[in-house]
Amino acid sequence: MDQPTPAIVAQAGVKRLPRLALLLFCLAYVLPGFLGRAPWKRDDITTFGYMAELARGSTDWWRPMLGGMPSEVDALLPYWLGAWALQLAPGWLTPELAARLPFMLLLVLALVATWYGTYYLARSPMAQPVAFAFGGEAQPTDYARAIADGGLLAFIACLGLAQLAHETTPALTQLCFAALLFYASAALPYRSFNPGLSAAVALLGLTLSGAPSIALALGLGGTTLYLLAPASETSQKKIRASGLALLSLVCAVLASYLDLWRWRIDLPHANLAEWQSLGRLFLWFTWPAWPLAIWTLWRWRRQIFNLRFTGLHLWLPIWFVAVASAATLTTPAADRSLLLALPALAALAAFALPTLSRSVGALIDWFALIFFSGCALVIWIVWISMQTGFPARPAANVARLVPGFDHSFSLMPFLIAVGASLVWTWLVTWRVGRHQAAIWKSVVLPAGGAALSWLLLMTLWLPLLDFARSYAPMVKLVTSAMPQSPGCVATLGLNRSQIAAFQFHSQLELQVLDTHNTCQWLIADIDTASKHPDLRQGPIWQLRRSMGHPAERKDSIWLYERRLQLLPVPPVATEKQG
């Protein structure tokens, strides 16, 4: 006999995940990556550079500039948040940590919004499990909470979330507001004030974070789905969905007024390599949510493929995933666009949990156990090798890939890593040793393994990652080749992240090279300098050193010193200056 829903869940299967355990688990995932590290290369340090310029009052708040260059992302709110935090932070708080505090809260808000969005989707009548003939089926509220727990765990388990969600970039603000809009759209049939306020904040936040087109597409798409659905599905609240469309249009007008519309369409080229790269991105970035989401689409296909749009608990996350996937295929920053799909994809994955057989659940558990235990073992072995020299091969590989790195022992990160490993051992013992009826049990090990691997990287490997992924080593090389007080330093061809790095790590007084510049020293990008007529053995500048990042030679730069114009420079004086 055909069932109205594929979910057959008894009340024993919706055992609640302890709130304290869930809270501690989320904190263990959020804090590593924000604490104790330097700003990393590219987008992380670049965004911090714009924040610092705003906090110093060196640029216009409505058009932030860094080194005379506007932001590549037409965003305002991420820079404002960091700048406000820098201005309000007490003196004992380091600038980089102060700028990260709002983004820590944004990640927490994204986790909360994902849980509540999944919860309200699971409250939908079409999402409820099959009613038993003699009772005993899961109660609606308990069932929705269990599904929401599974959705949050699936969200944390996504491999692509770890790094991008811990950087102070517009991508994190977009993720937060996309998750908030997801919650607002899911909660519309049940609440009015909170979802309405959340929708307004989310659409405004997406618009000011550089994604007005995403905001418009998600808002109008959600409205359309609710208007097409029967009245019973939306509890006669379609007028709220119309308000969502109105808010979307208002934000579109605001984006036009602030000149935030920038169409950077970059369609994939017709070559196999690019499509393979995109395919790999979709596979690993959304793992392990995407296999579960596909299983959901198959098992809930009756609710999806009908002409009455009764399965809004499925169509809403499908629309959010579709919009983010389309942006991934048509924008240069594919990974940051795909990040916006993760909350809705995790919700889709959660609806697979009540339909999994015991054998499939065991397969997920064993795969997560082997994969993440292997990752943790590799992290520990490399760390032990760097500390003791045994085994020798990992330490030799580190020395070859990251020349100049000198590892040291830190007690507190070591203790945290040991504690996390012991918790992982206990979690594996709990999951393998006892049969748990809770439907969220199949995503406990994937989420716990992802959190463990990220925490170990951010404790045991943090000095190595800081050395390899920050510009601090390169800035140190450059400043060591100049006098202690070089005065103003001219720049030529440096990108935004390099300028921000020199301002943060060295406090140099940088000026863009022009005809009126009188600086004694010049830092130039190697490609730009090789084409500049005054720098190719010209009479003004003399090349002193060619250097680059120890772990990434493509960041190579040239350091020049201004020649004396009035008198010839004696050989001895030149040698001392060098």
Phi, psi and omega in degrees: 000135178289134178266148179293339180212146180282354182275115176241100189228128174274166181298330179293340182276356182246036176302134186282135173291126182308130185297322180295318178296320179293321179295313180296323178296316179294319178296321178294336177272325186283313190294313178298135183104333174263333186256137167082006181240161175276160174299134183270169186294160178069242194292325183296308181288329179296313179299320178297324178298318177294321178299315181296321178296319177294317181296328179279350183076024183270357183210165181285135182292334181269350175211078183298140179233148177221113183063031181080007183243134175286168180292145175292329176260128182282067182241152176237313187301316180301320180289322178298315182300313179294321180293318177299319179296321178294322181288327184267349186291143175292163185295333183281351180269129180294148183300318183294323178288322178300317180292337182275342185303313178298328182284330171299316178294325178296320178294319176299317179296323177296320178295315180296316181295324178296318179297310183291325177298315177295323180299312183289330173295320180289342176284348181300140181303324181285348179267350185290153179288169181294135177282131181280154183296324183245024178081179179102355177289163183297137177288146186305314183292316180295320178297316181296322178295319179294319177296320179295321175300316178296322178295319179295318178296321178294325177296314180293328182289342182298126186294327183286350183283328195303299186288310186295331180280354180245016176251147179273076183228165175300337180298322180290320177295321177296319178299314182299313184285332173294318177295321179294320177292326176298316177297314182299318180294323181287329185270356183306319181290346189246336182223163178240308187289305183299311177297323179295314178296318179296320179296318179297315179295318182294315181293319177295319180295317177298319181296313182281353178260010176094015181229054180294327179293322176296317179299315181295316182294316181292318180295311180292323179295317177297320178299316181298318180297318180291323180289332178279340184284155176292159185298325182295331181288327184257006178056041177059032182247032182292339178294331176293322177296324176297324176297326177297319177295320180297317177298322179297319180291323177297318179293327176295320176296318178298319178297323177292320181295322180272002179058049180260000178279117175223110182271105179248067182283124180228085183290146178299139179281159183278059174226149187295323184298317181292320178291326175294321178296316177295321178297318177296322179299312179297323184290309186274327185295321184260008179288139003261018184288325188293322176297321178293323178296320177296321177297322176299314180299326180284312184287333180256023186297332180294324178283337181276309188268066171227161187270002184254359179054044179281339182269058181293337176294344176254321184292325179298307177296328177298318180294318179297317179294321181295318180295314179295323179293320177297320176296325178298321183279347187237007179233154180295320181275075187295317183293323181287332174287320180292336178304326183290344180277344191295317179301314180290323178295322177295323176296318176299318180298325182296328181285353173279337188299317180286357181251358183284139173281166182296324181291321178293318177299320178294324177297317177298317181298313183291323177295315179296320179299311183292315185294307186284328173296321176296318178298315180296321179296319178297317180299316180294318182296316179296319179296315179297321178296319178293329182280318189247343185084002178230130352294154190283329187299312180301316180297322178295321178295320178297316180296327180285319183280327183233073181296141179093353181280131180241110185276147178224162182266135175234127187290313186296311176301324179297315180295320178297318179295320178296315178299317179296321179294322177293320177297319178298319178298317178296319181296319178296318179298318179297317185285319184278326187279338182229143176273120179253136183275346184300138185286344179274002186296332185285346179250007178292312181291318175300317179292316179296322178292320178295318179294319179298312182298318179294319181294319178296320177298320184277001175243296184291321184260005186299316177301320179295315180294321177299318181293319185277330189251001175247164178272004184302316179298320180293317178298322179297320177298317183292312183293330178291340179271357179246164174299164183296325177236083186281354186076209179289149180233124179280153178231150179214119174077005178289141178278177186298317182293324178292319178297314179298323180294317179294324178292323184278313187276340186235341183061030177289151175270096186269141175222137178292135182295129173211184185290339181264003184285134180241018181294149182278336184236153182222129173250122187229143171295138188296322180290318179292319182295324182293342180255356183278129185295327183280351183253353178270082183055041180278175184279350187262313188246142178240127181291126179258316183207147170247124185213169179199185179289133182301330183259356183208096187289344181289351175269024184295142178224163178245141178250124181244152172239139182291135176283151174284134188266330188274319184234147176294145183272121178298150181302322182293317180298319179298321181294321178294321179295326180285000000 
